[in-house]
C-alpha cells in the first residue's frame, strides 16, 4: 500500500505541536457531540475511527533559516489512507484551525 502525504506551508504550529493537537482532538472527540456529528457526516464507522487513532504522522522538511523554506508534511498510515485523509480534511484540520487560528497550519502546497 502506498503512503499518502500532503504538504502544507509551515504555520504557527510545529509538527510536534500538531502531534499533541491530534491527541487533544481524540480526547475532545469522546465528549464533544459536535465533533462526533462532524465525523458521522463522513460515514466513518466506529471500527474505522478506532483505526485512525494512530493514522497521522507530522514532519517538517526542508532547510533554511526562514519558515518559508520549511514544509509541514502530514503522512497518512497506508491501511487507512482514504478515511484518514477525509477525517483530516473535514474535521481534524478545521478543528485545529478553530482552536489555534487559521495560520496554525499554512496553505496546502501544490
C-alpha positions in Angstrom: 0.0 0.0 0.0 1.1 3.5 -0.8 1.5 6.0 2.0 -0.2 9.3 1.2 1.2 12.6 2.2 0.0 16.2 2.0 2.4 19.2 2.2 1.5 22.5 3.8 3.4 25.6 4.3 4.6 25.6 7.9 2.2 27.6 10.1 2.4 28.7 13.7 2.2 25.1 15.0 5.2 22.8 14.7 5.0 19.1 13.8 5.4 18.2 17.5 2.6 20.6 18.5 0.3 19.1 15.8 1.0 15.6 17.1 -0.2 16.8 20.5 -3.2 18.6 18.9 -4.3 15.4 17.3 -4.1 13.7 20.7 -6.2 16.5 22.1 -8.7 16.0 19.2 -9.2 12.4 20.2 -9.7 13.4 23.8 -12.2 16.0 22.8 -14.0 13.7 20.3 -15.0 11.4 23.2 -17.0 14.2 24.9 -17.9 16.6 22.1 -21.2 15.9 20.4 -20.4 18.4 17.6 -17.2 16.6 16.6 -19.0 13.2 16.7 -21.7 14.7 14.4 -19.0 16.0 12.0 -17.4 12.5 11.9 -20.8 10.8 11.4 -21.4 13.1 8.3 -18.3 11.4 6.8 -19.9 8.0 7.2 -16.9 6.6 9.2 -17.7 3.5 11.3 -16.6 3.0 14.9 -14.0 0.5 13.7 -12.6 3.0 11.2 -12.4 5.6 13.9 -10.5 3.2 16.2 -8.0 2.5 13.4 -7.5 6.2 12.9 -6.1 7.0 16.3 -2.5 6.4 15.1 -3.1 7.3 11.5 -1.2 10.6 11.3 2.5 11.4 11.3 3.7 15.0 11.1 7.1 16.0 9.8 8.9 19.2 9.0 11.0 19.0 5.8 13.3 21.5 4.1 16.2 23.5 5.2 16.9 27.2 5.7 16.7 29.9 8.1 13.1 31.0 7.4 9.8 29.2 7.8 9.0 29.8 4.2 11.6 27.2 3.3 10.2 24.5 5.6 7.2 22.4 4.8 4.8 20.6 7.1 4.2 17.1 5.8 1.1 15.2 7.0 1.6 11.4 6.4 -1.3 9.1 6.5 -1.0 5.4 7.5 -1.3 3.2 4.5 -4.0 0.9 5.7 -6.4 3.9 6.3 -5.4 6.4 3.7 -8.8 7.4 2.5 -10.6 7.5 5.9 -7.6 9.3 7.5 -7.4 11.9 4.7 -11.2 12.5 4.8 -11.2 12.9 8.6 -8.1 15.3 8.4 -9.6 17.5 5.7 -13.2 17.7 7.0 -12.8 17.5 10.8 -9.3 17.5 12.3 -7.7 20.3 10.4 -10.7 22.7 10.8 -10.8 21.8 14.5 -7.1 22.7 14.9 -7.5 26.0 12.9 -10.6 27.0 15.1 -8.5 26.3 18.2 -5.2 27.9 17.2 -6.2 30.2 14.3 -6.2 29.9 10.5 -2.4 30.2 10.4 -1.8 27.2 12.7 -1.3 25.2 9.5 -0.3 27.1 6.4 -1.8 26.7 3.0 -1.6 23.4 1.2 1.4 23.3 -1.2 1.0 22.3 -4.8 
